[in-house]
Amino acid sequence: MRAVALYGALGSLVLTALATAPAGSATPPRAPGDPIPAEAPWSVPDDTTPEARGTAAAAARAAAKGITWGRCHKTEDLQKPVQCGTVSVPLDYAEPDGRKISLTVSRVRATAPQKERQGALVFNPGGPGASGMQFPLYAQLPGWQPVAKAYDFVGYAPRGVGRSAPLSCQSAAEFVKAPTNSPIHPDEEHKTLRKNRAKDYARGCSLHGGATLRHYTSLNNARDLDVLRAALGEKKLNFIGASYGSYFGALYASLFPGHVRRMVFDSAVNPDPAQIWYRNNLDQSRAFESRWADWRRWAAKHDDVYHLGRTQQEVLSSYEKARTRIERTPAGGKIGSAQLQSAFLKVGYYDAFWARRAYALSEYLRGNDKPLVEQAQPEAGSAEAEENANAVYTAVECNDAAWPTDWRVWDEDNTRLARTAPFETWDNAWMNLPCAYWTEPRQKPLDVRTAAGVLPPVLILAAERDAATPYAGALELQRRLTGASLVTERRSGTHGIGGGDNACINRHWETYLLTGRTPGHHAACGPHTEPKPEKEAQQERRDRRAIPRPVI
């Protein structure tokens, strides 16, 4: 599933290994403590490939041209002092003089005197399929202001996203069609329905994307990042990659280690090639089950407020009662069990949603469905952006690596996993199933790694109970990027923690970005403060003070 970091007032992002390898897998995943195999040694990045030469040529052109900054397009909803522009990149880096596409870029200048500024800081919030165009607005958030003094905040929409050569696979109206139901334990009839829907979606991507579809990849996202660096006039890159952004940031560090100045991996994807992407999604579904239980325990602790049950099992019974009722009669005529599931999935990403969802569920069971309908229905006017984001997600993940093409593998793996992790397993499988019927060429994932002394110090941030990017991924990334420093938020599971509510995390994060110093191999922080139970009116007042963030 897509994973996007949510910062600010609404929250501070595909992925731990299964006990057994998925059916049909040739190589079992390594346990977190196992060493990297000797038969896959690190080597100097190959700069003789057509793609490497094409990236160098495109970066040179971008450096000479720069970016013409001006007013932002009205669809970006970005006002002065934020500025926008575009960067031209090759569609195919093996043919740098061929077709070009334009990436939209945004920035707000650093506020410190010129002599104290440290250049541009580029941000990607994850996905694949999320836009970082709103990143300049982060400069207004208290947790980000010290960094915003020193750096220009630069956001951009990766290829395929927003106005950056947008990709689509079906009509927006069809994509957000509701109400729909999605059983936790689907029967054969529903499985057949979803298989056919996945085949149709994959065909739609091929039809709409045409010859361009194969070029939406993580490797091209990393190459685009180097062209953007050059266009900004930066000899070396300062970058924050959250969730999926950490993955193509890791690709960048492997491909262009000499171009890195500062790099933060916030909520890191497991970059092991064997995990990209099928196993990572299975691992993510397992991790969401634990995080779902965290929310239920919290709701049970506040039964005096929400009356959902005094134990997590009783809270689960309340949720299942609502789910069963909604499958029979959609809430407000708009919300089926699929929309309910999508809304409650956010409690697994961000505990900033815990109180709102508990209130909505409590009110629904009392006969008031308005809060639940308001929280679960698609945001007005968002259908086109949601379909676009999903199309890019699908294209990138399906193109990046091999996926099982035998339905029996998917069925066996997800049926087994759903016995112990039913909350998100099948919905996650349905989201990725188009990759089983993908007709574009599959890439071989890059073996992310750097040797000692090749890469400057980099910083990894991870929450121990993060479900979208399980903690094992951060440990794996640290092993592969020699010398990387890891900062852990203990007993917490919020997705995207830099610049958030934990002062200890922020001290390490700010120190690194402002001075380049890391806390050594590993540092640990306690959890941020647990959410307080709130009624809807309180939460709505706080939300209105929040800066809008992309949420997927």
Beta strands, then each sheet from edge to edge (+ up, - down):
strand 1: 3-4
strand 2: 83-90
strand 3: 100-108
strand 4: 120-124
strand 5: 126-127
strand 6: 152-156
strand 7: 237-243
strand 8: 260-268
strand 9: 459-463
strand 10: 485-489
strand 11: 522-525
sheet 1: 1+ 5-
sheet 2: 2+ 3- 6+ 4+ 7+ 8+ 9+ 10+ 11+
end
